[in-house]
């Protein structure tokens, strides 16, 4: 009865003019409930995963995998959190955080007033985020990495002293029910793949958004999948 419980969200708008209907369970869960989802590519049914699953890795990129192997599943390398990160004008911004290598901080002592805690007072887990290189997409270097804000290299840190601006994304729901990611540091670019190739193990990169708007194209679209939908391959069909 998941859909009926969320009919009040029928007019929810996320990041753009396209409404998120209550039956888009995975989109609502990812953006509102902060539940982890698989990000399945619209064209070939592969899913995004960090190139390196270990929590101490902060200088590796993201790739597209077409088979969910036990090691990746055990490490939760197939799961992503789309976490609220502020606003860009009227648009909400999000962080794309990997569930792989998630670190739970030590419990706070009495009188500790450090921020970053959940509603229950427990420290929020530290998750590696997809970070954009400052010179992307013109740079020939890897243009995205998965790492904590204070662990990635200098060119991956925020500009003008803002440490997180290279990790903030505009998330837009497309007319065909997928989502796209546009980095705020490079609004003329979009999260895509190296050489526009969407085969197995393709490297996720920032590519120029030739469409010119925030909805992108099918090659830059991902469908969030909840656990109950993981065994359903999704391919975008042109008619």
C-alpha positions in Angstrom: 0.0 0.0 0.0 3.0 2.2 -0.4 1.5 4.4 -3.1 -1.8 5.1 -1.3 0.1 6.2 1.8 1.8 8.9 -0.2 -1.0 10.4 -2.3 -0.5 13.7 -0.4 2.8 14.0 -2.2 1.2 13.9 -5.7 2.2 17.5 -6.4 5.7 17.4 -5.0 8.2 19.2 -7.3 11.9 18.5 -7.1 14.4 20.6 -8.8 12.3 21.6 -11.7 9.0 21.9 -13.4 8.3 18.2 -13.6 6.1 16.9 -10.8 7.0 13.8 -8.8 3.9 11.7 -8.6 3.2 9.7 -5.5 3.6 6.4 -7.5 7.3 7.3 -8.2 8.2 5.4 -5.0 11.9 5.3 -5.5 12.2 9.0 -6.3 10.1 10.0 -3.3 12.1 7.6 -1.1 15.4 8.8 -2.3 14.7 12.5 -2.1 12.3 12.8 0.8 12.9 9.8 3.0 16.7 9.6 2.3 16.5 5.9 1.6 19.3 4.3 -0.3 18.6 3.3 -3.9 20.3 1.8 -6.9 20.9 4.3 -9.7 20.1 2.2 -12.8 21.1 3.6 -16.2 18.1 4.3 -18.5 19.8 2.9 -21.6 21.6 -0.4 -20.7 20.2 -1.3 -17.3 23.6 -1.1 -15.6 24.0 0.6 -12.2 26.4 3.2 -10.8 29.0 2.0 -8.2 32.2 3.4 -6.8 35.3 2.1 -8.6 36.8 1.4 -5.2 34.5 0.2 -2.4 36.9 0.5 0.6 36.2 3.3 3.0 39.8 4.6 2.9 39.6 5.2 -0.8 39.0 8.9 -1.7 40.7 9.3 -5.1 38.8 6.8 -7.3 35.9 7.4 -9.6 32.6 5.9 -10.4 31.7 3.3 -13.0 28.8 1.6 -14.6 28.4 -2.1 -13.7 26.1 -4.6 -15.4 26.3 -7.5 -12.9 25.7 -7.3 -9.2 28.4 -9.4 -7.8 28.3 -10.7 -4.1 31.3 -8.5 -3.0 29.6 -5.3 -4.3 26.3 -6.3 -2.7 27.9 -7.1 0.6 29.8 -3.8 0.7 26.6 -1.9 -0.4 28.5 -0.6 -3.3 25.3 -0.6 -5.4 23.5 1.8 -3.1 23.4 5.6 -3.0 21.9 8.2 -0.8 20.7 11.4 -2.4 21.0 13.7 0.6 19.7 17.3 0.9 22.5 19.9 0.8 20.9 23.3 0.6 19.5 25.4 -2.2 20.6 27.1 -5.4 18.1 29.9 -5.8 14.7 28.1 -5.8 16.3 24.7 -6.6 17.1 22.2 -3.8 20.6 20.8 -4.0 21.7 17.3 -3.1 24.8 15.3 -2.3 25.2 11.9 -4.0 26.6 9.7 -1.2 27.8 6.1 -1.5 26.7 3.5 1.1 30.0 1.7 0.5 32.6 2.4 3.1 30.2 4.2 5.3 31.8 5.2 8.7 29.7 5.6 11.9 31.5 8.1 14.2 32.1 7.3 17.9 29.2 8.2 20.2 29.6 11.7 21.7 30.5 12.3 25.3 28.5 14.3 27.8 28.4 17.9 26.9 29.5 17.4 23.3 27.7 19.9 21.1 29.3 19.1 17.8 26.8 19.4 14.9 26.0 16.8 12.3 23.7 14.7 14.4 20.4 13.1 13.6 17.1 13.7 15.4 17.9 11.0 17.9 21.2 12.8 18.9 23.4 10.1 17.4 26.2 11.2 15.1 25.3 11.0 11.4 27.3 8.4 9.5 30.1 9.8 7.3 29.6 8.9 3.7 31.8 9.4 0.7 30.3 11.7 -1.9 30.7 12.1 -5.6 33.0 15.1 -6.0 33.5 17.0 -9.2 36.9 18.2 -10.4 37.1 22.0 -10.6 38.3 21.9 -14.3 35.7 19.4 -15.4 34.6 18.7 -18.1 37.4 20.3 -20.1 40.0 18.4 -18.1 41.2 15.1 -19.5 41.7 13.8 -15.9 39.0 11.8 -14.1 36.3 14.3 -13.6 34.5 12.7 -10.6 35.7 11.0 -7.5 34.1 9.4 -4.5 35.5 10.8 -1.2 34.9 12.7 2.0 35.2 16.5 1.7 38.3 16.7 3.8 40.0 13.7 2.1 39.8 14.6 -1.6 42.7 16.5 -3.3 42.9 20.3 -3.7 41.4 20.4 -7.2 38.4 18.5 -5.8 37.7 20.9 -3.0 35.2 23.8 -3.2 36.1 27.1 -4.8 36.4 30.3 -2.8 36.8 28.4 0.4 33.5 26.6 0.1 34.6 23.0 0.7 31.5 21.4 -0.5 30.4 23.2 -3.6 32.0 20.7 -5.9 29.8 18.0 -4.3 26.4 19.7 -4.7 24.1 18.7 -7.5 20.8 19.9 -9.0 18.6 16.8 -9.2 15.9 17.0 -11.8 13.1 14.6 -12.6 12.8 14.0 -16.3 9.5 13.7 -18.2 10.0 10.0 -18.6 10.4 9.3 -14.8 14.2 9.2 -14.4 16.5 11.7 -12.7 19.5 13.6 -13.9 22.4 15.2 -12.0 23.8 18.7 -12.9 26.8 20.0 -10.8 26.3 23.6 -9.6 30.0 24.3 -10.4 29.5 23.4 -14.1 25.9 24.2 -15.1 26.6 23.5 -18.7 27.6 19.9 -17.9 25.8 16.8 -16.7 26.7 13.5 -15.1 27.3 11.1 -18.0 30.1 8.8 -19.2 33.5 9.0 -20.8 33.2 9.2 -24.6 29.4 8.8 -24.1 29.9 5.0 -23.8 27.4 3.2 -21.6 28.9 -0.3 -21.7 29.9 -2.3 -18.7 32.7 -0.6 -16.6 32.2 2.7 -18.4 33.7 5.5 -16.4 31.2 8.1 -15.1 32.3 11.6 -16.2 31.0 15.1 -16.5 30.1 15.7 -20.1 28.8 18.8 -21.9 25.0 19.0 -21.7 24.3 19.6 -25.4 20.5 19.6 -24.6 21.0 22.9 -22.7 18.4 22.3 -20.0 18.4 20.4 -16.7 16.6 17.3 -18.0 19.4 16.0 -20.1 19.0 13.1 -22.4 18.5 9.4 -22.0 22.2 8.8 -22.0 22.4 10.9 -18.9 19.3 9.6 -17.1 19.1 7.2 -14.1 16.2 5.4 -12.7 16.2 5.0 -8.9 15.3 1.4 -7.9 14.1 0.3 -4.5 15.0 -3.1 -3.1 11.7 -4.6 -4.3 12.5 -3.5 -7.8 16.2 -4.6 -8.1 15.3 -7.8 -10.0 13.5 -5.9 -12.7 15.8 -4.7 -15.4 14.9 -1.3 -16.8 15.6 -0.2 -20.3 14.3 3.0 -21.9 12.3 2.1 -24.9 11.8 4.6 -27.8 8.5 4.3 -29.6 
